[in-house]
Amino acid sequence: MLEKIILSFIAFVLFLVVHWVVFHFWQIINRFRVVNRIFLIFLFGYTAMSALIPDGSWYGGVVTGTAVGRLLTYLNGLAIYIFLFVSYAQFYFLIDRGISARILTEIEETPAKELSFTELTSRYVPHQLLTRRLEDMRYGGYLIETNGRWQMTPKGRLNAVVFRFFKHFLHLYPGG
């Protein structure tokens, strides 16, 4: 049982290392696509290693040798690996997309560790920010552009309905 948990952590650590190497040494355009592919590579690696290493071979094992027991230990480790990735994805998007994180970084990178409102606004081009977001939503299958007009796909509409519900439910309007 512990074998699969340890394997899931090893797969995740290797994912992080490969992610860092790829992003450090190459200029990546579709960044999250690459992150997902690295995740899938190590998901398959976890699956292969889970099949090769029998339960109980490292620590004497607690789980029976039945097919159901092997499946449950595999799924346990798989869930851990997926949850680690999903948690990391939240962190990744905060760093990559978060305007608040960007503002903090901009201020931190100045010698005096301070910027005026005018200095901050000069660093942000709303057109570029909006263009990047729209292109990402098009790539994700949420929007399509026809004759200069943006429309939601069924996937985008479903997400909009869910987001709108929770924004109203949590009283997050206006903005956001």
Contacts in CASP RR format, 6 or more apart in sequence:
PFRMAT RR
TARGET T0000
AUTHOR 0000-0000-0000
METHOD contacts of the structure
MODEL  1
MLEKIILSFIAFVLFLVVHWVVFHFWQIINRFRVVNRIFLIFLFGYTAMS
ALIPDGSWYGGVVTGTAVGRLLTYLNGLAIYIFLFVSYAQFYFLIDRGIS
ARILTEIEETPAKELSFTELTSRYVPHQLLTRRLEDMRYGGYLIETNGRW
QMTPKGRLNAVVFRFFKHFLHLYPGG
1 55 0 8 1.000
1 56 0 8 1.000
1 61 0 8 1.000
1 62 0 8 1.000
1 63 0 8 1.000
1 73 0 8 1.000
1 76 0 8 1.000
2 56 0 8 1.000
2 58 0 8 1.000
2 59 0 8 1.000
2 61 0 8 1.000
3 50 0 8 1.000
3 53 0 8 1.000
3 55 0 8 1.000
3 56 0 8 1.000
3 57 0 8 1.000
3 58 0 8 1.000
3 59 0 8 1.000
3 73 0 8 1.000
4 50 0 8 1.000
4 55 0 8 1.000
4 73 0 8 1.000
4 74 0 8 1.000
4 76 0 8 1.000
4 77 0 8 1.000
4 78 0 8 1.000
5 76 0 8 1.000
5 77 0 8 1.000
5 80 0 8 1.000
6 58 0 8 1.000
7 46 0 8 1.000
7 49 0 8 1.000
7 50 0 8 1.000
7 53 0 8 1.000
7 77 0 8 1.000
8 46 0 8 1.000
8 77 0 8 1.000
8 78 0 8 1.000
8 80 0 8 1.000
8 81 0 8 1.000
8 84 0 8 1.000
9 80 0 8 1.000
9 84 0 8 1.000
11 42 0 8 1.000
11 43 0 8 1.000
11 45 0 8 1.000
11 46 0 8 1.000
11 49 0 8 1.000
11 81 0 8 1.000
12 42 0 8 1.000
12 81 0 8 1.000
12 84 0 8 1.000
12 85 0 8 1.000
12 88 0 8 1.000
14 42 0 8 1.000
15 38 0 8 1.000
15 39 0 8 1.000
15 42 0 8 1.000
15 85 0 8 1.000
16 88 0 8 1.000
18 38 0 8 1.000
18 41 0 8 1.000
18 42 0 8 1.000
19 35 0 8 1.000
19 38 0 8 1.000
22 28 0 8 1.000
22 34 0 8 1.000
22 38 0 8 1.000
23 31 0 8 1.000
23 34 0 8 1.000
28 34 0 8 1.000
30 139 0 8 1.000
31 96 0 8 1.000
32 92 0 8 1.000
32 96 0 8 1.000
33 139 0 8 1.000
35 89 0 8 1.000
35 92 0 8 1.000
39 85 0 8 1.000
42 81 0 8 1.000
43 78 0 8 1.000
43 81 0 8 1.000
43 82 0 8 1.000
46 77 0 8 1.000
46 78 0 8 1.000
46 81 0 8 1.000
47 74 0 8 1.000
47 78 0 8 1.000
50 73 0 8 1.000
50 74 0 8 1.000
50 77 0 8 1.000
54 70 0 8 1.000
55 61 0 8 1.000
55 63 0 8 1.000
55 65 0 8 1.000
55 69 0 8 1.000
55 70 0 8 1.000
55 73 0 8 1.000
56 62 0 8 1.000
56 63 0 8 1.000
63 69 0 8 1.000
63 70 0 8 1.000
63 72 0 8 1.000
63 73 0 8 1.000
94 101 0 8 1.000
95 101 0 8 1.000
99 129 0 8 1.000
103 120 0 8 1.000
106 115 0 8 1.000
106 120 0 8 1.000
106 123 0 8 1.000
107 113 0 8 1.000
107 114 0 8 1.000
107 115 0 8 1.000
107 120 0 8 1.000
134 143 0 8 1.000
134 145 0 8 1.000
134 150 0 8 1.000
137 143 0 8 1.000
137 156 0 8 1.000
138 144 0 8 1.000
138 145 0 8 1.000
140 155 0 8 1.000
141 153 0 8 1.000
141 155 0 8 1.000
141 156 0 8 1.000
142 152 0 8 1.000
142 153 0 8 1.000
142 155 0 8 1.000
142 156 0 8 1.000
142 159 0 8 1.000
143 150 0 8 1.000
143 151 0 8 1.000
143 152 0 8 1.000
143 153 0 8 1.000
143 156 0 8 1.000
144 150 0 8 1.000
144 151 0 8 1.000
144 153 0 8 1.000
145 151 0 8 1.000
152 160 0 8 1.000
166 172 0 8 1.000
167 173 0 8 1.000
167 176 0 8 1.000
END
